[in-house]
Amino acid sequence: MEAKVIWLFAFVGMYWAYCIFWGVKGALQAKTASDYFIAGRRMSMWVFILAATATSFSGWPMKVHPENDVAVAARMKTHIDMRRPAMK
């Protein structure tokens, strides 16, 4: 296996462990489901804004990005696939 692939697996494994660690830590500190899922409504405004912005931008490239041919086709009400030549 190449060194690049090993580094990729190592990074993904460390990221996975990081996410699991914080999820378990948050679950152990939470007393109710509301505490866990919405932080007990104690989230500061700047954390909320960052989370809301990241959430809104995460779907943007798939839905409305100008170069997305699915979005263009939805606006045109027809599907034109620019990657394949037209059938005659």
C-alpha positions as CSV (number, residue, x, y, z in Angstrom):
1,M,0.0,0.0,0.0
2,E,1.3,3.5,-0.9
3,A,2.2,6.0,1.8
4,K,-0.5,8.4,0.6
5,V,-3.2,5.7,1.2
6,I,-1.8,4.9,4.7
7,W,-1.8,8.6,5.6
8,L,-5.4,8.9,4.3
9,F,-6.5,6.0,6.4
10,A,-4.7,7.3,9.4
11,F,-6.3,10.7,9.1
12,V,-9.8,9.3,8.6
13,G,-9.3,7.0,11.6
14,M,-8.1,9.9,13.8
15,Y,-11.0,12.1,12.6
16,W,-13.5,9.2,13.3
17,A,-12.0,8.8,16.8
18,Y,-12.2,12.5,17.4
19,C,-15.9,12.6,16.5
20,I,-16.7,9.5,18.5
21,F,-14.9,11.0,21.5
22,W,-16.8,14.3,21.5
23,G,-20.1,12.5,20.9
24,V,-19.6,10.1,23.8
25,K,-18.4,13.0,26.0
26,G,-21.5,15.0,25.2
27,A,-23.8,12.1,25.7
28,L,-22.3,11.4,29.2
29,Q,-22.6,15.1,30.2
30,A,-26.2,15.5,28.9
31,K,-29.0,14.8,31.4
32,T,-31.9,14.8,28.9
33,A,-32.2,14.3,25.1
34,S,-32.8,18.1,24.8
35,D,-29.5,18.7,26.5
36,Y,-27.8,16.5,23.9
37,F,-29.5,17.5,20.7
38,I,-30.0,21.2,21.2
39,A,-27.3,21.8,23.9
40,G,-29.9,22.6,26.5
41,R,-30.6,25.9,24.7
42,R,-27.3,27.3,26.2
43,M,-25.4,27.7,22.9
44,S,-23.8,31.1,22.4
45,M,-24.9,33.2,19.5
46,W,-21.6,33.0,17.5
47,V,-21.6,29.2,17.8
48,F,-25.2,29.1,16.5
49,I,-24.4,31.4,13.6
50,L,-21.4,29.3,12.6
51,A,-23.4,26.1,12.8
52,A,-26.4,27.6,10.9
53,T,-24.1,28.9,8.2
54,A,-22.3,25.6,7.8
55,T,-25.6,23.8,7.6
56,S,-27.0,26.2,5.0
57,F,-23.9,26.1,2.8
58,S,-23.5,22.3,3.0
59,G,-26.5,21.8,0.6
60,W,-25.8,24.8,-1.6
61,P,-23.4,23.2,-4.1
62,M,-25.8,20.3,-4.8
63,K,-29.0,22.5,-5.1
64,V,-28.2,25.9,-6.6
65,H,-24.6,26.2,-7.6
66,P,-24.5,28.0,-10.9
67,E,-22.4,25.3,-12.6
68,N,-24.6,22.4,-11.4
69,D,-26.4,21.2,-14.5
70,V,-29.2,19.7,-12.3
71,A,-30.0,23.2,-11.0
72,V,-29.8,24.7,-14.5
73,A,-32.1,21.9,-15.8
74,A,-34.6,22.5,-12.9
75,R,-34.7,26.2,-13.8
76,M,-35.2,25.4,-17.5
77,K,-37.7,22.6,-16.8
78,T,-35.7,20.3,-19.1
79,H,-32.7,18.2,-18.7
80,I,-29.7,19.0,-20.9
81,D,-26.7,16.9,-20.3
82,M,-23.6,18.7,-21.6
83,R,-21.3,15.8,-21.0
84,R,-22.8,13.6,-23.7
85,P,-23.5,14.5,-27.3
86,A,-27.2,14.8,-28.3
87,M,-28.9,11.7,-29.6
88,K,-30.0,12.0,-33.3
